[in-house]
């Protein structure tokens, strides 16, 4: 299947933001549950365990990655049902991400923002988040999980080109 990338890059004072979005015909509280409740995150990303509170660290399993690894993720901020900010550190560096939700007329928009220190590897990172957000859509719709081969390497040139072209764009307001 031919997937179309949606991600955008925006330069900020701290680096670059990768921004992707999806819209759901559902109340904000239901979408919030899909991205914060372990049994629901397991359907599209992986389960988590621990005391999920700001300043705390939880363990998250990436079910759809090779060997389904567990890793630690710190909850940096949580403002239900509108904002969740998390961070983690792995062999590839630091990951700083936010999920921002807003609701209008029965539809909820989810904006995923990854705050990047560098654009190195964006050709791999962008397709990965496109895949996971489409997996979220599929989990919510009870449709088949997407195939990662439809995202990578097909979307790599798109994201690599974004990194080369985005130049002076400024970041959108991160609040929903």
N, C-alpha and C positions, 0 to 999 in steps of 0.2 A: 504494500500500500504506500502511496506517495504522501508523506506527511509534510506539511508546510510549517516552517519554523516561525515563531511569533516573538521571540526574545528581542530585546533592544538593549543597547549599552548607553549609559549616561555618565559623563565625567562629573565627579564631585570634588570637593576640596580635599577629601581623604583618599581618593582613588577613582574607581569606576564601579557603577552599579549595573548589574545584570538584572533586568526586570522582565518578568513573564506574567501573564494573567490568564485566568479562566473565569467564565461566568456560569452560574448555576441557577436554574429555576427552583430555588429552595430558600427557606428562611436562613438568615445568618447563623442562628444557633445550631442548625443542622449541619451546615458546612463547617462551622467551628468544631463540632463533635468529630467530623470526618478527619480533621487535621490534628486533633488533640487527644482523642480517646484511643488507648492502645489496641483494643479489639478492632477498631475501625482503621487505624493507620496500618495495621497488619495486612489489610486487604489491598493496599496499593504501595506501601513503602516497607513497612516492617513494624513489629511490636516494640514497645518500650517498657521499661520497668524502673521503679524508683519513686522518689518523692518529687513530683513535678511542681516546683514552686520557684519563683524568681530567686536567683542566687544559688540554686541547687543544681546538682548534676544528675542526669538520668543515663541509663544505658539503653541504646537503640540498636536494634538488629536490622540490617539491610537485607531483607529476605530475597530480593531479586538481583543481588550481586553475587559474583562467584564466591563460593564458600560461605555465603550468608553471614558476613562478619558482624560482630557487636562492636560498638564504639561508644565513647562517652560524649554527651552533649550537655552543655550548660544552658540553663534557662536564664537569659539575660533580662527579659521583660515579658510580662504576660498581662494583657488587658482584655479579658474575655468580653464579648466575642469578636473583638476588633483587631488585636495585634498580639503576635507572638514573635519574640526575637530570641534566637538561639545561636550558640557558637560551639565550635569543636576544633580540635587540633589533630591532624594525622600526618602521615609521612609526606603528604603533598602540601602541607601548610595549614594556615588558619582558615576556617570557614565561618563567616558571619552572615546570618540570614534572617529575614523577616517575612512573616506572612501577615498581610494586611487585608482585612475583609471589610466590605461595605455593602449595605443592602438598599435597594431602591425598587419600589413597586413589585415586591415578591421575588426579585432576583438578587443574588449575592455575587459580587465580584471579589475574587481572590487575586491579590497581587503578590507574587513571590519576588523578593528582592535579595540578591546575594551581593554583599558589599565586598568588592574585590580589591586587594592590595595591588595586584598586577593582572594584566590581561593574558598572561602566559597560560596556555592550556584552555583558553575559552572555546576552542574548536571541539574539545571533549566535554567540557563542563556544560555548555549550552544545550547540546543534544541530550545530555543526561537529565537535565531538569525538564526539558520538553517531554521526555519519556515519562518521568515520574508524575508530572501534572496531568498528562493524558491517562496515566494509570489511575490517578485519582478520579478523573471523569468516568472512566470505565467502571471503577468500583462503585461509584455512586449510581451509575446507570444499570448496573448488573450486566454489562456487556463484556465481551472477551478482553482480557488484558492485552495491551499493545505488544508488539514484537520490537525489541530494542534494535534489531537489524534495520528497521524502517527509519531509525533516527540517526544511527551512527554506522558508517561514516558519511551517510548522505547529507546530513546537516552541517558537517564540519566546515565546508567552504563558506557557508552562509555566516557562521559565527566568526570565522577567521577574517572574513571581509568586513564584518561589523567592527572588529577591533582595529582594522586598518583605516576605516572611514569615519568613525564616530567623532573624532577630533574634538571640536569645541562644543558639542552639545552639553547643555547643563542638565542636571538631574531634575526629574519631576518631583513635585511635593510628595514625600513618602507617606503622608497621612491619607487614609482612604476618603 
